[in-house]
Amino acid sequence: MDTAGSAAKNVKSKEFFYAATGAEIDVLAAVRDIMALFKLTYAGGWPEGAALTKLGGSSFLVAVAVSPAGAEVAVKVTVSNCDSDGNSQSQSACQTRPVPPAGGKNAGREDVTGVARHLVRLTLLLLMRKITAKNPAPWGILRGVRPTKIAHRLLDQGESCHNIISRLVEDYGIEPAKAELVTGIAIHQRPMLARPGHLADGKKISIYIGIPYCPSRCLYCSFPAYVLPERREQLDAFLRAITKDIQSTAKLVAKYGLAVESIYVGGGTPTSLTATDLNNLLQLIKCAFWGAETKEWTVEAGRPDSVNDEKIDVFRHNGVNRVSINPQTMQNKTLKQIGRRHSVQDIIDIFGKIRRAAIPVINMDVIAGLPGETAADMDDTMRQIVALNPENITIHTLALKRGSILKESLNSGIINEQVLPNEETTQAMLQLATQYTASMDMHPYYLYRQKYMTGNFENVGYAKPGTDCIYNIQIMEERQTIIGIGPAAGTKAVSHQGVWRLQSCYNAKDVFAYIANLDNYLCERNTLLSRLYGDHKEDSLC
């Protein structure tokens, strides 16, 4: 462990030191995770015997004892700090959990080390909330993308709604309102998810087709997307590759008797393609995958500057029944700042044209926490969206993603971090947006989280009755096989043998690498699906 003899004499503010006793289980990473939420950086190990009075006024000492003895894993966490007068104070808390079976894992899929780290995170979070009177982690110690999966696992075990909410609060430190939200969403989703032992459910799949091109790159975006190439031969090479990808997938669907429930064409911005190329692609997709069991076909038309009357006719003629228009904001000042080449009026005009084309479901995406925006801006954005009256609205929280122009600009100082709404403002924005969706008789139907989100909040999809996006539910809950086509697309093969199991393979993010190595990706996918649905003979063909 690090030592900090000299550091203890000259402690900087907003730091913490660490001391550990007990079993040889490394929990420092768990401690650092929680202290980072409170904007405290690791300053090193605390010298044995050093007086607590050496702590600075804004610094902390975290001492952890882990004892995986007998039938329980026991954890004791003590947090010490000094007040402004230099008086030291300490608070301690303990947690215990049963030891998982020898060499095995508990119901939460944690081994002994996992249980110890879980308890350290939870105990330290609860202590720091108490000491600082702050709660920077409304989702408690959860760091995963899919908190609804925990609620589903508990529902599988026969737990009641009340018990699930209690366990999410007690076992993970989730705020009660978040626990109620995620449990309610999981219960709402149950009729749409596969049931163990039902053969027909196991044969249902969804298809994702990724088009990697956009009119331009948005400030906040880190998705693998490219500006549409000027050289036609480059685009033709991609179109040939994705055609081969679609045709290969169609053969697998037919061979194993799979039923395609939903089709999702995303990206990127699929409508970056010309109307002719888009029509050819959608016709190919329709012939390959549309069948008696297909209920939903979504095409992302996120950028109004990429859509025109001809492309809307392409949607209608090919049977697309859900279109996603993603303004992110209805503020012209923000659209310009985030790199959009269109106005609010363009969004309104395109929405009206798609509505008049009689496409049944329109989704609109909004982001809370965009640079320079206020709660009043969100209020105005939502007021305008309510006036348009889409069937679905997805409310995102800004995530400062690595690889985005926004993150790079903040790191380099080109953009001042103060232009970003703080956590309190972002929370107010989310609350406003939720109130507007409720006024439209919408319900939350899916939820996911991302790293680096403002305030550690969440993204929530809302829908009017009977308009839930099937694909969004299936991709998040991972209880249906999804075949991914195109650059950066992943195939997730889902099975149930006592527990839900998932195996996956992914195509290259880079378009050129995808084209060059497509045969390898097709072989890998064939093998994966052969193991799930077939006789494994494809294993020897690759």
C-alpha positions as semicolon CSV with decimal commas, in nm:
position;residue;x (nm);y (nm);z (nm)
1;M;0,000;0,000;0,000
2;D;0,111;0,357;-0,064
3;T;0,253;0,555;0,226
4;A;0,191;0,918;0,293
5;G;0,419;1,022;0,573
6;S;0,502;1,355;0,417
7;A;0,156;1,400;0,269
8;A;-0,004;1,371;0,612
9;K;0,185;1,681;0,719
10;N;0,064;1,891;0,430
11;V;-0,278;1,764;0,322
12;K;-0,451;1,930;0,030
13;S;-0,824;1,985;0,034
14;K;-1,069;1,745;-0,134
15;E;-0,852;1,441;-0,083
16;F;-0,881;1,119;0,111
17;F;-0,638;0,874;0,262
18;Y;-0,690;0,503;0,302
19;A;-0,610;0,241;0,562
20;A;-0,705;-0,127;0,551
21;T;-0,697;-0,414;0,799
22;G;-0,826;-0,768;0,797
23;A;-0,848;-1,013;0,510
24;E;-0,638;-0,992;0,198
25;I;-0,918;-0,865;-0,023
26;D;-0,831;-0,554;-0,220
27;V;-1,117;-0,306;-0,183
28;L;-0,928;0,016;-0,259
29;A;-1,090;0,045;-0,605
30;A;-1,433;0,023;-0,441
31;V;-1,337;0,301;-0,198
32;R;-1,203;0,520;-0,477
33;D;-1,524;0,472;-0,678
34;I;-1,739;0,606;-0,396
35;M;-1,509;0,888;-0,289
36;A;-1,489;1,006;-0,652
37;L;-1,864;1,065;-0,638
38;F;-1,795;1,319;-0,364
39;K;-1,516;1,471;-0,577
40;L;-1,243;1,343;-0,345
41;T;-0,919;1,214;-0,497
42;Y;-0,695;0,945;-0,353
43;A;-0,391;1,090;-0,174
44;G;-0,229;0,762;-0,064
45;G;-0,211;0,531;0,234
46;W;-0,238;0,672;0,584
47;P;0,077;0,619;0,793
48;E;0,020;0,380;1,079
49;G;-0,005;0,570;1,407
50;A;-0,038;0,915;1,247
51;A;-0,264;1,152;1,442
52;L;-0,599;1,240;1,283
53;T;-0,528;1,605;1,355
54;K;-0,292;1,594;1,058
55;L;-0,595;1,571;0,828
56;G;-0,684;1,892;0,650
57;G;-1,021;2,055;0,695
58;S;-1,162;1,911;0,371
59;S;-0,982;1,578;0,375
60;F;-1,092;1,237;0,494
61;L;-0,943;0,912;0,615
62;V;-1,126;0,595;0,515
63;A;-1,037;0,287;0,720
64;V;-1,177;-0,048;0,608
65;A;-1,176;-0,387;0,782
66;V;-1,298;-0,692;0,588
67;S;-1,358;-1,027;0,761
68;P;-1,483;-1,311;0,538
69;A;-1,499;-1,559;0,827
70;G;-1,746;-1,837;0,894
71;A;-2,082;-1,801;0,724
72;E;-2,066;-1,425;0,672
73;V;-1,862;-1,156;0,507
74;A;-1,832;-0,868;0,753
75;V;-1,720;-0,517;0,663
76;K;-1,651;-0,222;0,892
77;V;-1,589;0,121;0,744
78;T;-1,472;0,419;0,949
79;V;-1,457;0,770;0,801
80;S;-1,259;1,036;0,988
81;N;-1,217;1,407;0,923
82;C;-1,140;1,729;1,104
83;D;-1,369;2,026;1,151
84;S;-1,265;2,386;1,086
85;D;-1,122;2,410;1,438
86;G;-0,897;2,108;1,385
87;N;-1,102;1,873;1,601
88;S;-1,106;1,519;1,466
89;Q;-1,423;1,315;1,440
90;S;-1,497;0,964;1,321
91;Q;-1,807;0,771;1,221
92;S;-1,828;0,397;1,164
93;A;-2,077;0,154;1,012
94;C;-2,085;-0,221;0,960
95;Q;-2,253;-0,452;0,709
96;T;-2,266;-0,829;0,680
97;R;-2,378;-1,070;0,407
98;P;-2,379;-1,449;0,381
99;V;-2,070;-1,605;0,225
100;P;-2,147;-1,745;-0,123
101;P;-2,118;-2,124;-0,169
102;A;-1,759;-2,250;-0,179
103;G;-1,606;-2,147;-0,509
104;G;-1,940;-2,014;-0,626
105;K;-2,150;-1,700;-0,642
106;N;-2,461;-1,570;-0,472
107;A;-2,794;-1,480;-0,635
108;G;-2,644;-1,146;-0,735
109;R;-2,363;-1,332;-0,918
110;E;-2,095;-1,217;-0,672
111;D;-1,815;-1,430;-0,527
112;V;-1,662;-1,358;-0,184
113;T;-1,448;-1,076;-0,324
114;G;-1,748;-0,930;-0,504
115;V;-1,957;-0,940;-0,187
116;A;-1,682;-0,765;0,012
117;R;-1,645;-0,487;-0,246
118;H;-2,024;-0,449;-0,272
119;L;-2,048;-0,405;0,107
120;V;-1,761;-0,156;0,116
121;R;-1,922;0,056;-0,157
122;L;-2,261;0,051;0,011
123;T;-2,136;0,117;0,364
124;L;-1,904;0,398;0,257
125;L;-2,172;0,562;0,041
126;L;-2,422;0,567;0,326
127;L;-2,162;0,709;0,563
128;M;-2,053;0,982;0,323
129;R;-2,412;1,081;0,253
130;K;-2,461;1,122;0,628
131;I;-2,135;1,309;0,689
132;T;-2,160;1,549;0,394
133;A;-2,540;1,583;0,377
134;K;-2,502;1,533;0,000
135;N;-2,621;1,261;-0,234
136;P;-2,428;1,261;-0,561
137;A;-2,542;0,903;-0,634
138;P;-2,922;0,873;-0,671
139;W;-2,863;0,524;-0,814
140;G;-2,656;0,425;-0,513
141;I;-2,366;0,192;-0,584
142;L;-2,503;0,078;-0,921
143;R;-2,269;0,151;-1,209
144;G;-2,422;-0,068;-1,478
145;V;-2,616;0,041;-1,785
146;R;-2,925;-0,170;-1,709
147;P;-3,062;-0,137;-1,353
148;T;-3,394;-0,287;-1,466
149;K;-3,219;-0,623;-1,501
150;I;-3,185;-0,642;-1,123
151;A;-3,558;-0,581;-1,082
152;H;-3,631;-0,852;-1,342
153;R;-3,405;-1,100;-1,165
154;L;-3,594;-1,037;-0,840
155;L;-3,927;-1,072;-1,020
156;D;-3,802;-1,407;-1,156
157;Q;-3,743;-1,513;-0,796
158;G;-4,105;-1,431;-0,707
159;E;-4,036;-1,113;-0,511
160;S;-4,322;-0,865;-0,471
161;C;-4,306;-0,508;-0,597
162;H;-4,279;-0,381;-0,239
163;N;-3,993;-0,619;-0,155
164;I;-3,802;-0,531;-0,472
165;I;-3,816;-0,161;-0,397
166;S;-3,699;-0,227;-0,041
167;R;-3,411;-0,444;-0,157
168;L;-3,296;-0,192;-0,416
169;V;-3,287;0,075;-0,146
170;E;-3,126;-0,141;0,122
171;D;-2,886;-0,352;-0,087
172;Y;-2,776;-0,090;-0,339
173;G;-2,842;0,246;-0,173
174;I;-3,077;0,358;-0,452
175;E;-3,303;0,652;-0,377
176;P;-3,661;0,531;-0,310
177;A;-3,798;0,730;-0,606
178;K;-3,547;0,567;-0,843
179;A;-3,621;0,223;-0,697
180;E;-3,992;0,277;-0,756
181;L;-3,926;0,401;-1,112
182;V;-3,710;0,106;-1,217
183;T;-3,938;-0,151;-1,052
184;G;-4,245;-0,004;-1,217
185;I;-4,076;-0,013;-1,556
186;A;-3,971;-0,377;-1,508
187;I;-4,324;-0,482;-1,415
188;H;-4,462;-0,296;-1,716
189;Q;-4,216;-0,476;-1,945
190;R;-4,289;-0,831;-1,827
191;P;-4,559;-0,917;-2,084
192;M;-4,321;-0,819;-2,366
193;L;-4,026;-1,032;-2,255
194;A;-3,947;-1,396;-2,330
195;R;-4,067;-1,658;-2,082
196;P;-3,836;-1,947;-1,988
197;G;-3,949;-2,274;-2,141
198;H;-4,164;-2,122;-2,416
199;L;-4,013;-2,240;-2,744
200;A;-4,191;-1,976;-2,954
201;D;-4,043;-1,699;-2,739
202;G;-3,694;-1,842;-2,790
203;K;-3,735;-1,821;-3,167
204;K;-3,830;-1,453;-3,164
205;I;-3,546;-1,215;-3,249
206;S;-3,483;-0,852;-3,335
207;I;-3,263;-0,711;-3,609
208;Y;-3,040;-0,404;-3,584
209;I;-2,888;-0,244;-3,895
210;G;-2,631;0,030;-3,835
211;I;-2,564;0,300;-4,095
212;P;-2,244;0,479;-3,985
213;Y;-2,291;0,813;-4,165
214;C;-2,411;1,152;-4,043
215;P;-2,444;1,497;-4,206
216;S;-2,197;1,628;-3,946
217;R;-2,068;1,531;-3,604
218;C;-2,260;1,665;-3,302
219;L;-2,066;1,816;-3,013
220;Y;-2,172;1,555;-2,755
221;C;-2,158;1,243;-2,974
222;S;-1,905;0,961;-2,944
223;F;-2,087;0,703;-3,157
224;P;-1,884;0,555;-3,442
225;A;-2,017;0,784;-3,717
226;Y;-1,863;0,935;-4,025
227;V;-1,958;1,219;-4,254
228;L;-2,100;1,073;-4,576
229;P;-1,801;1,017;-4,808
230;E;-1,770;1,243;-5,111
231;R;-1,623;0,964;-5,324
232;R;-1,903;0,743;-5,452
233;E;-1,681;0,436;-5,472
234;Q;-1,629;0,446;-5,093
235;L;-2,003;0,453;-5,030
236;D;-2,061;0,178;-5,286
237;A;-1,807;-0,042;-5,108
238;F;-2,000;0,004;-4,783
239;L;-2,337;-0,064;-4,950
240;R;-2,204;-0,384;-5,105
241;A;-2,073;-0,498;-4,768
242;I;-2,391;-0,428;-4,576
243;T;-2,595;-0,596;-4,853
244;K;-2,384;-0,909;-4,807
245;D;-2,429;-0,879;-4,428
246;I;-2,809;-0,856;-4,464
247;Q;-2,826;-1,147;-4,707
248;S;-2,612;-1,366;-4,480
249;T;-2,838;-1,285;-4,185
250;A;-3,151;-1,359;-4,389
251;K;-3,018;-1,709;-4,460
252;L;-2,966;-1,770;-4,087
253;V;-3,317;-1,646;-4,004
254;A;-3,465;-1,885;-4,260
255;K;-3,239;-2,178;-4,169
256;Y;-3,326;-2,173;-3,799
257;G;-3,692;-2,076;-3,842
258;L;-3,653;-1,749;-3,651
259;A;-3,933;-1,495;-3,626
260;V;-3,828;-1,130;-3,654
261;E;-4,031;-0,925;-3,405
262;S;-3,868;-0,585;-3,455
263;I;-3,631;-0,417;-3,700
264;Y;-3,429;-0,111;-3,606
265;V;-3,228;0,090;-3,859
266;G;-3,001;0,325;-3,665
267;G;-2,660;0,479;-3,681
268;G;-2,527;0,735;-3,738
269;T;-2,810;0,886;-3,935
270;P;-2,955;0,641;-4,191
271;T;-3,129;0,927;-4,372
272;S;-2,785;1,063;-4,465
273;L;-2,811;0,825;-4,761
274;T;-2,973;0,949;-5,081
275;A;-3,339;0,861;-5,131
276;T;-3,241;0,603;-5,395
277;D;-2,981;0,434;-5,174
278;L;-3,215;0,444;-4,874
279;N;-3,500;0,292;-5,078
280;N;-3,276;0,013;-5,209
281;L;-3,159;-0,062;-4,857
282;L;-3,508;-0,064;-4,704
283;Q;-3,645;-0,282;-4,983
284;L;-3,365;-0,531;-4,916
285;I;-3,437;-0,525;-4,542
286;K;-3,810;-0,572;-4,598
287;C;-3,761;-0,873;-4,825
288;A;-3,508;-1,025;-4,585
289;F;-3,680;-0,982;-4,250
290;W;-4,040;-0,861;-4,259
291;G;-4,276;-1,145;-4,176
292;A;-4,597;-1,246;-4,002
293;E;-4,446;-1,193;-3,655
294;T;-4,292;-0,852;-3,731
295;K;-4,461;-0,582;-3,527
296;E;-4,224;-0,288;-3,550
297;W;-3,985;-0,128;-3,797
298;T;-3,799;0,181;-3,679
299;V;-3,580;0,410;-3,889
300;E;-3,384;0,687;-3,721
301;A;-3,429;1,019;-3,900
302;G;-3,257;1,209;-3,625
303;R;-3,141;1,506;-3,826
304;P;-3,410;1,710;-4,005
305;D;-3,146;1,838;-4,246
306;S;-3,108;1,480;-4,374
307;V;-3,479;1,422;-4,449
308;N;-3,691;1,536;-4,743
309;D;-4,026;1,452;-4,904
310;E;-3,874;1,179;-5,119
311;K;-3,722;0,998;-4,821
312;I;-4,048;1,021;-4,627
313;D;-4,219;0,853;-4,924
314;V;-3,953;0,581;-4,902
315;F;-4,053;0,519;-4,538
316;R;-4,420;0,497;-4,626
317;H;-4,385;0,274;-4,933
318;N;-4,163;0,026;-4,748
319;G;-4,389;-0,008;-4,445
320;V;-4,177;0,167;-4,182
321;N;-4,409;0,218;-3,884
322;R;-4,187;0,406;-3,639
323;V;-3,958;0,703;-3,709
324;S;-3,729;0,871;-3,460
325;I;-3,669;1,245;-3,495
326;N;-3,403;1,355;-3,248
327;P;-3,392;1,732;-3,204
328;Q;-3,225;1,706;-2,857
329;T;-3,341;2,065;-2,796
330;M;-3,584;2,317;-2,941
331;Q;-3,351;2,610;-2,881
332;N;-3,186;2,759;-3,190
333;K;-2,890;2,889;-2,987
334;T;-2,814;2,537;-2,864
335;L;-2,864;2,367;-3,200
336;K;-2,593;2,594;-3,340
337;Q;-2,358;2,529;-3,049
338;I;-2,387;2,149;-3,066
339;G;-2,310;2,144;-3,439
340;R;-2,656;2,102;-3,590
341;R;-2,712;2,255;-3,933
342;H;-3,084;2,312;-3,899
343;S;-3,330;2,527;-3,708
344;V;-3,617;2,457;-3,471
345;Q;-3,857;2,539;-3,755
346;D;-3,692;2,268;-3,967
347;I;-3,773;2,016;-3,691
348;I;-4,135;2,130;-3,679
349;D;-4,168;2,116;-4,058
350;I;-4,022;1,765;-4,091
351;F;-4,234;1,637;-3,803
352;G;-4,546;1,766;-3,977
353;K;-4,453;1,597;-4,304
354;I;-4,387;1,262;-4,136
355;R;-4,714;1,293;-3,947
356;R;-4,904;1,360;-4,270
357;A;-4,741;1,049;-4,420
358;A;-4,946;0,851;-4,165
359;I;-4,648;0,679;-4,002
360;P;-4,808;0,553;-3,679
361;V;-4,537;0,623;-3,420
362;I;-4,294;0,914;-3,400
363;N;-4,027;0,935;-3,129
364;M;-3,842;1,250;-3,030
365;D;-3,519;1,261;-2,825
366;V;-3,429;1,540;-2,585
367;I;-3,109;1,588;-2,384
368;A;-3,106;1,752;-2,040
369;G;-2,783;1,932;-1,952
370;L;-2,670;2,065;-2,291
371;P;-2,416;2,350;-2,283
372;G;-2,562;2,690;-2,200
373;E;-2,915;2,566;-2,132
374;T;-3,131;2,643;-1,830
375;A;-3,442;2,489;-1,679
376;A;-3,638;2,759;-1,862
377;D;-3,492;2,636;-2,192
378;M;-3,601;2,281;-2,112
379;D;-3,946;2,407;-2,023
380;D;-3,972;2,581;-2,359
381;T;-3,835;2,277;-2,545
382;M;-4,088;2,045;-2,384
383;R;-4,372;2,291;-2,445
384;Q;-4,293;2,288;-2,816
385;I;-4,263;1,908;-2,827
386;V;-4,595;1,864;-2,649
387;A;-4,752;2,083;-2,915
388;L;-4,620;1,844;-3,182
389;N;-4,764;1,549;-2,986
390;P;-4,528;1,257;-3,065
391;E;-4,615;0,906;-2,944
392;N;-4,274;0,850;-2,780
393;I;-4,030;1,085;-2,608
394;T;-3,688;0,977;-2,481
395;I;-3,534;1,205;-2,220
396;H;-3,155;1,170;-2,204
397;T;-2,910;1,312;-1,953
398;L;-2,596;1,459;-2,108
399;A;-2,302;1,221;-2,080
400;L;-1,950;1,360;-2,120
401;K;-1,830;1,073;-2,336
402;R;-1,467;1,007;-2,407
403;G;-1,402;1,071;-2,774
404;S;-1,669;1,338;-2,806
405;I;-1,580;1,687;-2,925
406;L;-1,741;1,825;-2,608
407;K;-1,520;1,618;-2,377
408;E;-1,207;1,702;-2,574
409;S;-1,298;2,073;-2,575
410;L;-1,351;2,072;-2,199
411;N;-1,021;1,895;-2,140
412;S;-0,832;2,140;-2,361
413;G;-1,003;2,448;-2,217
414;I;-1,167;2,547;-2,546
415;I;-1,502;2,522;-2,366
416;N;-1,536;2,632;-2,005
417;E;-1,697;2,370;-1,781
418;Q;-1,915;2,645;-1,634
419;V;-2,126;2,652;-1,951
420;L;-2,262;2,311;-1,856
421;P;-2,570;2,311;-1,632
422;N;-2,484;2,182;-1,285
423;E;-2,641;1,876;-1,127
424;E;-2,921;2,070;-0,959
425;T;-3,020;2,243;-1,284
426;T;-3,005;1,917;-1,478
427;Q;-3,224;1,748;-1,218
428;A;-3,475;2,032;-1,249
429;M;-3,471;1,983;-1,627
430;L;-3,542;1,611;-1,590
431;Q;-3,826;1,679;-1,349
432;L;-3,981;1,930;-1,588
433;A;-3,955;1,687;-1,878
434;T;-4,114;1,409;-1,673
435;Q;-4,405;1,636;-1,581
436;Y;-4,467;1,717;-1,946
437;T;-4,467;1,348;-2,044
438;A;-4,721;1,279;-1,770
439;S;-4,942;1,556;-1,908
440;M;-4,940;1,368;-2,241
441;D;-5,061;1,044;-2,076
442;M;-4,721;0,882;-2,129
443;H;-4,564;0,616;-1,909
444;P;-4,193;0,528;-1,865
445;Y;-4,129;0,204;-2,055
446;Y;-3,751;0,162;-2,066
447;L;-3,449;0,302;-1,885
448;Y;-3,074;0,286;-1,910
449;R;-2,772;0,464;-1,773
450;Q;-2,431;0,564;-1,909
451;K;-2,090;0,648;-1,774
452;Y;-2,003;1,011;-1,716
453;M;-2,365;1,129;-1,696
454;T;-2,434;1,462;-1,531
455;G;-2,549;1,397;-1,174
456;N;-2,532;1,020;-1,227
457;F;-2,891;1,035;-1,349
458;E;-3,052;0,824;-1,625
459;N;-3,212;0,810;-1,969
460;V;-3,582;0,722;-1,979
461;G;-3,812;0,644;-2,269
462;Y;-4,177;0,746;-2,238
463;A;-4,465;0,624;-2,451
464;K;-4,835;0,669;-2,497
465;P;-5,039;0,354;-2,430
466;G;-4,978;0,083;-2,688
467;T;-4,676;0,251;-2,849
468;D;-4,379;0,113;-2,652
469;C;-4,074;0,055;-2,874
470;I;-4,020;-0,322;-2,866
471;Y;-3,659;-0,297;-2,981
472;N;-3,564;-0,053;-2,705
473;I;-3,701;-0,290;-2,442
474;Q;-3,532;-0,597;-2,589
475;I;-3,190;-0,436;-2,636
476;M;-3,187;-0,317;-2,274
477;E;-3,328;-0,622;-2,098
478;E;-3,128;-0,877;-2,302
479;R;-3,391;-1,150;-2,301
480;Q;-3,417;-1,181;-2,676
481;T;-3,151;-1,255;-2,936
482;I;-3,062;-0,950;-3,142
483;I;-2,863;-0,984;-3,463
484;G;-2,649;-0,681;-3,544
485;I;-2,567;-0,583;-3,902
486;G;-2,321;-0,313;-4,008
487;P;-2,018;-0,141;-3,854
488;A;-2,008;-0,139;-3,471
489;A;-2,317;-0,361;-3,455
490;G;-2,323;-0,643;-3,203
491;T;-2,503;-0,976;-3,210
492;K;-2,633;-1,094;-2,872
493;A;-2,738;-1,459;-2,852
494;V;-2,969;-1,513;-2,555
495;S;-3,063;-1,846;-2,400
496;H;-3,219;-1,967;-2,076
497;Q;-3,089;-2,276;-1,898
498;G;-3,186;-2,219;-1,538
499;V;-3,046;-1,866;-1,567
500;W;-3,039;-1,617;-1,853
501;R;-2,719;-1,645;-2,054
502;L;-2,582;-1,411;-2,319
503;Q;-2,301;-1,458;-2,568
504;S;-2,205;-1,185;-2,811
505;C;-1,984;-1,091;-3,103
506;Y;-1,919;-0,751;-3,257
507;N;-1,833;-0,604;-3,594
508;A;-1,552;-0,351;-3,626
509;K;-1,640;0,011;-3,556
510;D;-1,421;0,138;-3,838
511;V;-1,603;0,122;-4,173
512;F;-1,293;0,020;-4,367
513;A;-1,207;-0,254;-4,118
514;Y;-1,569;-0,376;-4,131
515;I;-1,556;-0,402;-4,510
516;A;-1,213;-0,566;-4,518
517;N;-1,289;-0,826;-4,250
518;L;-1,659;-0,886;-4,311
519;D;-1,618;-1,257;-4,390
520;N;-1,455;-1,310;-4,049
521;Y;-1,741;-1,131;-3,871
522;L;-2,003;-1,332;-4,062
523;C;-1,825;-1,657;-3,973
524;E;-1,810;-1,561;-3,605
525;R;-2,180;-1,476;-3,603
526;N;-2,272;-1,797;-3,785
527;T;-2,086;-1,998;-3,523
528;L;-2,252;-1,810;-3,237
529;L;-2,603;-1,865;-3,371
530;S;-2,530;-2,227;-3,468
531;R;-2,444;-2,299;-3,105
532;L;-2,771;-2,144;-2,992
533;Y;-3,015;-2,271;-3,255
534;G;-2,844;-2,536;-3,465
535;D;-2,622;-2,840;-3,476
536;H;-2,286;-2,665;-3,430
537;K;-2,166;-2,776;-3,774
538;E;-2,069;-2,420;-3,862
539;D;-1,795;-2,444;-3,597
540;S;-1,585;-2,643;-3,841
541;L;-1,652;-2,418;-4,138
542;C;-1,481;-2,105;-4,009
